[in-house]
Amino acid sequence: MDKLLDFTGKVALVTGGSRGLGKAMALALAERGADVVITSRKADACEAVAAEIQAMGRQAMAYGCHVGHWDELGTLVDAAYERFGQIDILINNAGMSPLYDNLTSVSEELFDKVIGVNLKGPFRLMALVGERMAAADGGAIINISSTASLNPSPDSEPYGAAKSGLNALTRSFAFAHGPKVRVNGIAAGPFLTDIAKAWDMPAFEKMAQSRLALQRGGQPQEIVGAALYLASEAAGFTTGTIIRVDGGTP
Ligand SMILES: NC(=O)c1ccc[n+]([C@@H]2O[C@H](COP(=O)([O-])OP(=O)(O)OC[C@H]3O[C@@H](n4cnc5c(N)ncnc54)[C@H](OP(=O)(O)O)[C@@H]3O)[C@@H](O)[C@H]2O)c1
């Protein structure tokens, strides 16, 4: 294994690790030696991924938690440190972008939930884990953002705003927790995960062929290279930045 991408002895915490992009990144880290804490709302789905990781000979912990619920995050972090004694890689990946008919139909509850999961939870986890990383051997934090944070995005205005806020936190936490902790983001373009189940696929294919340089949606595996890079010493001089993995989104 390339030493730069060898995560033996490292512990990663991946939110939303039960499926989609989070699962792909969690498995990729475990395949390269990391032990992994998998968290999402559904503990049984996390257990299934943890079992896959254990079958690779790595250690894994499954933990059911809502990342938008402030108080649950302290308990999650305490449980992870109690089990492993360290977190070296935090991937704030859990996110959601509910569709709505029009802007006035966006309820306060929906708005707060979108901000809670995509922005508030990552803030709290970066504060809790980043501080402990900085006090120990350092670490790498990766925030999964979206091209919706960069481009006007009809049907997902609160989500785009939350992810823009996450980009701002990525930069400010790089300074807050530097120099021992690197904090970076990935602005994902359209990936064909469960999120895509809500899309009008013929309309999406048409849009992809006319507007995306790669003319298609991404597969979950295609987020992995950027995540491994940012988590590793290969990115030792990279912090406070956002990498686009978006198939060539304009
Ligand atoms: N797919 C795309 O096109 C796309 C594009 C741009 C950005 N992104 C971003 O990429 C990240 C991953 O998306 P994905 O496509 O992999 O989504 P996904 O397949 O829908 O998976 C979402 C993951 O997050 C977890 N999750 C959702 N709400 C949660 C909550 N309140 N608390 C804790 N965990 C929660 C889910 O598990 P539970 O249901 O068990 O909670 C699941 O593990 C998100 O941040 C998303 O915004 C995706």
The ligand as an ORCA input file, in Angstrom:
! r2SCAN-3c Opt
* xyz 0 1
  N     -25.802     12.867     -3.704
  C     -25.633     14.082     -4.174
  O     -26.002     14.386     -5.319
  C     -24.969     15.146     -3.345
  C     -24.626     16.345     -3.963
  C     -23.992     17.342     -3.216
  C     -23.725     17.131     -1.869
  N     -24.102     15.959     -1.281
  C     -23.825     15.811      0.139
  O     -23.143     14.610      0.373
  C     -23.478     14.114      1.667
  C     -23.891     12.664      1.567
  O     -25.011     12.587      0.695
  P     -25.502     11.212      0.067
  O     -25.854     11.491     -1.333
  O     -24.570     10.106      0.391
  O     -26.864     11.040      0.878
  P     -27.689      9.748      1.296
  O     -27.372      8.598      0.414
  O     -29.090     10.218      1.424
  O     -27.092      9.417      2.754
  C     -27.238     10.347      3.769
  C     -26.579      9.815      5.023
  O     -26.744     10.763      6.058
  C     -27.461     10.167      7.139
  N     -28.307     11.172      7.738
  C     -29.328     11.866      7.158
  N     -29.896     12.700      8.050
  C     -29.211     12.520      9.206
  C     -29.319     13.086     10.500
  N     -30.268     13.988     10.797
  N     -28.464     12.680     11.456
  C     -27.513     11.750     11.185
  N     -27.363     11.169      9.987
  C     -28.209     11.558      9.019
  C     -28.227      9.004      6.516
  O     -28.515      7.948      7.414
  P     -29.870      7.847      8.298
  O     -31.019      7.937      7.354
  O     -29.748      6.532      8.994
  O     -29.815      8.976      9.263
  C     -27.200      8.525      5.492
  O     -26.219      7.731      6.117
  C     -24.557     15.055      2.209
  O     -23.990     16.018      3.058
  C     -25.089     15.719      0.968
  O     -25.643     16.984      1.237
  C     -24.695     14.962     -1.983
*
